[in-house]
Amino acid sequence: MVPDVDRSKATLLVKVHFDETDARVLPDMSAKVAFLSRRLTPAERSPVAAVRPEAIVSRGGRSYVFVVSAATVDTAGRAVMTPVRVGDHIGDMVRVEGVAPGARVIVGAPANLADGALVAGKKA
């Protein structure tokens, strides 16, 4: 941790080292971090799928997220309406079962978005 806090922005610079690199992590990116209030149990250390609450769509009394299938940042894909079981809140995210960790989901889907609809990838 860098010992200087930017009080005007309420930020603290922390440098991290990744054991495994990911091509999506680029220089000058930032992250929001929440500190744990207790040590995690071994069962809590495995990856889980979590989404922003506005990614969850309710239809017919069930919960869904739209997963983007076969899309890249330069090509269109399909919106796949995927049933999920909503779990606990993890910070400002919501744990969901039924979606693989790392899946691309649509946040704030319009009410008329249909299963299988063509969607365009968003450039970073």
CORWO-V499574 format. One record per helix or strand. SS is the DSSP state (helix for helix, strand for strand). FROM is the first residue (numbers start at 1). TO is the last residue. Records with the same first field share a line. If there is no record, write none. Layout:
BEGIN
SS=FROM-TO + FROM-TO
END
This chain:
BEGIN
strand=5-6 + 11-12 + 50-52 + 57-59 + 62-69 + 72-72 + 75-83 + 85-90 + 93-97 + 105-105 + 118-120
helix=42-45 + 53-55
END
